Amino acid sequence: MKRSIVRWRHRARLACEAGMTTAEYAVGTLAACTFAIVLLAVVKSGGIKSGLSDVILEALGIR
């Protein structure tokens, strides 16, 4: 009897920690979107944009 209670408690504890909840998904999605917006703003800035263009053109052998 005692062994089955220990197994049940162990399974219940694992089930409670089995993955992210809806709130965690929401926070993770919000963080990913915020990071994407910041990254997009950085990439669209003048210096970075011209630097990336130079690298791509150099790789393609156009310059």
Secondary structure, DSSP 8 states (H G I E B T S, - for coil): -HHHHHHHHHHHHHHHTSS--HHHHHHHHHHHHHHHHHHHHHHHSHHHHHHHHHHHHHHHT--
